[in-house]
Amino acid sequence: MAKRGGYPGGGMPNMNNLMKQAQKMQKQMEETAKELESKEYTATAGGGAIEVTVTGKHQLSKVVLAEEIVDPDDIEMLQDLIIAAANEALKKADDATSTAFSGLTGGLGGGLPF
């Protein structure tokens, strides 16, 4: 007769162990989120003429402009470069979050074992 449920020994997983694992994972996720929020992510545009820094909370914290990029006759280019650098910095923050959390949840193997 075939074993049912696909669990070692054919029985149900120990619920206490599952709860402990879930609590441990939740604590790790909270710590990781707090750590990520405290980090800063920087990106540049225009060959480094514009540098933008955002926090892990997706807040703009710094913009640095090289003097030669400031052309009063071409404000639109400056605006576009700032947007490009800000979007790249936000992407870096998102990528770091994704990577950090995939490392924590990777052990689930696509879901809980029940």
N, C-alpha and C positions, 0 to 999 in steps of 0.2 A: 504494500500500500504506500502511495506517495505521501511525502510530508506536506502538510498544508501551511500556507502563509509564507514560505520561503525564509523562515527564521531559523537560526541554528537550533537544533533540537526540536524544531517544529512548534515551539511555543511562542507566546507573545513577548515582546521586549519588556524589560523591567521598567515600569513607569517611573519609579524613583530615579533611575539612572537617566532616563529621557528628560525628566524635569531638571535634574542637576546640570545636564549638558545644555539645555535651553537657557537656564539661568546664567551659566558661565558664558555662553555665546552672547547673551544680551548685555552682560557686563562688559565684555570685550568690545562689542559694537558701540556702547556708550563711550568707552574710553577712546576708541578710535575716532569717533565723531568729534569729541572734544579736542583731541590732538590735531585733527585736520582743520578744525575751525581756527586754531591758533596759528596755522601756517600762512605764509604769503607766497603768491605765485606771480612771477614777472614774465612779461613778454615784450618784444620790441616790434616795431614796424618801420618802414622807410629806411631800411639798412641800418637800423639802430638809432635813427634820429629821434624816435619817440619810444619811450619806455613806460609801460603801465604796470602797476602792481595791484593785485586784488588779494583780499583775505579769503580764507576758507569759508567764510560766511557770505561770499560773493559781494563784498563791499569794496569799492574802489578806494585804495588807500594812498596811491601815489601816482603822479604823472610827471615825467621828466621830458622836456622838449629841448632839443638842440637849437641854438639860436638861428642857425642857417635854415631850419625848416619853417620858421615863422615868416611867411610872406603875406603881407596884408592884402595883396592882390589875388591870392589863391587860398582863401580861408576854407573852401570846400575840400581841398586836398588834405589840409591839416585835420579837419574833422574826420574825414574818411580814415586817415592813418590812426588817429586816436581810437576810433571805433574798432579798427582791425586789431590793434594791439590789445585793447580791452577784451575783445572776444577771444583772442588767443590765450590771454591770461586766465579767463574764466574757464576755457576748455581745459587748461592745465589743472585747474582746481578740480573740475569734474572728473578728469582722468585719474587724478590721485585718489579721489573718493572712491571711484569705481574699483580701482586696483586694490585699495585697502580693504574694502568690504567683500570683494570676491575672494580674497584670501581667507576671510573669516567664514564665509558661507560655503566655500568650496567643498568642505567636508560633508555637506548634506547629501551630495550625490543626486541632486535633482529633486529632493523632497524628503519628507520624514518617512521612516520605515513602517508606516501603517496605512 
